[in-house]
């Protein structure tokens, strides 16, 4: 079992920056693929970025060059550094942990943190 707690959301002006954190409890954090997803009002949840156990990253086209995902396995924490924020980045941001064991996939979600980009 893994519990995920996001933090770092808030209100920021366009062009500003925020860093989200997702602290995980439970064992074998380093074995999980960690991801950030977001959901804007009236829209489906979408992938923002992922990072696997080897540190390989993947980004949505809309955030490439502006957002950076990283992880600290010693602290059981994954981060999302968001720069050059735009109003369209406004959404609830969710942390996800996933791990495939044989033919079963374990998936855990955090409760989400609100990011609002507005002047």
N, C-alpha and C positions, 0 to 999 in steps of 0.2 A: 504494500500500500504506500502511495506517495501523496503527500499533501503539498499543494502549491499556493503560495501567498504572494500576490503582486503588490508592488508599491511604486511610488514615484510619479503617478499621474497628476494632472492638474490643468490649470488654465495658463496658456502661453500665447504671446503675440506671434503673428506670422513672421517667419524668419528666425524665430527663437529655437531653443533646444530644451530637451528633457531627457533624462535617463531613467528608464524603467528597470526595476529589479524584480526577480522572481526567486524567492527562497523556497527550496524543496526540503521536505523532511522525508525520512525513510532511507532505505539502503540502496546502494548501487546507483547513485545519481549519475556517475560517470558513464554508465552503460546506456543511458537514455538519450534518445534524440530529443532535443529541446526546441520548442518553437514559440514564436509570437504570432498571434492572429488578432484580427480586429473586426469589429462589427459596428457599422454606422447605422443610425436609425433608418428603418425601412429597407435595409440591405442585408444580404447574406454575410455570414462570417467568412473572412478571407485570410489567406496566408500572407504574413508579412515577411517573416524570415525564419530559417531553421539552422541549427548547428548540431552536427552529429558528435559521436564520441571521439572521433578523430580530429575534431575542430573544423571540419569542412562545412562551409556555409552556403546558404541559398537564399535569394531575395526575390521578392516580387519586383517586377519592372518599375512599378510606381515609386519604390523607395530606394532603388539602387543609387549609390553615390551619396545618399543622405543619411541612411540608417546603418548602424553596425550592430550585429549581434555578437555576443561573446559569452564565455562561461568560465567560472572558477570552480573547478571540481572540489577543491579543498574547502570551499565555503558552501558547496551545494547550491550555487546561485547562477542564474543566467541573467544577462543584461541586454537591454536594447537602448543604444545611444541614438537619439533622434535629433538630427540637425536640420536646419533650413525648413522648419515645419511650415506646412501649408494648411489653410482651412479645411481642405479635403482630407487631411489626416485625422480630423476629429472623429473619434470613435471610442468604444470601450475596447481596451486591449487585454487579451487573454494569453496566459502562458499555458503551454501544453507539453506534457512529457509522454513519450511513447517508446515502447520497447517490444521487440519481437522475440518470443521464446518458443522455439520449435514452431508449432502452427497456431500459436495464440498470441494476440497482440494486446499488451497492456497499454491503456490510454488514460491519462489523468489531466484534468483541467483545473485552472485556478478560477477565482471568483470574478476576476476582471478588475481593471482600473481605468477610470475615465480620463481621456485626454481631449482637451478642448483647445482648438487653435482659433483665436479670434482677437480682433483689435477692439 
